[in-house]
Structure formats: C-alpha cells, structure tokens
C-alpha cells in the first residue's frame, strides 16, 4: 500500500460500507461514469456492482495508475 502524498492532496477511501452508502445515493445503471482520483479503486469496485455502461478513471499518481491498470486489466468497461 502506498503512502498518501500531501503534494497531490491524496486521501484514500477504503471503507466498503462508505463506498456503498455513496453509490446507493444514485442510479449508475447503463451510465458513463467519470471518477476523478480513484486511488486504489474501492469506490470503482462499488460502481462496477451497479452495472455502468463505462467508467473513466482519471488518476494523476503514476504508481496508482500502474495498480489500477493491473487490477482492471481484463475489465472492458474501464478506461484509465
């Protein structure tokens, strides 16, 4: 696990219960979702459970990009 970089104002959301509460506030089914700063993808995982058409992830941290590309390499709904 990486240490949050203050220079990028990073704060990682990891609690699955909070992710579920956030996603339950909206309907993402068949929608295109833009997620800025996905971190390790905890919220992304919950979005995927709601069957979006596509998720576009925008991440600035190159180390996290590598992690996300590996994690979602077989998922054709995700663009990083």
Secondary structure, DSSP 8 states (H G I E B T S, - for coil): -----GGGT------HHHHHHHHTTS--TT-EEEEE--TTSHHHHHHHTT--SEEEEE---HHHHHHHHHHTTT-TTEE-
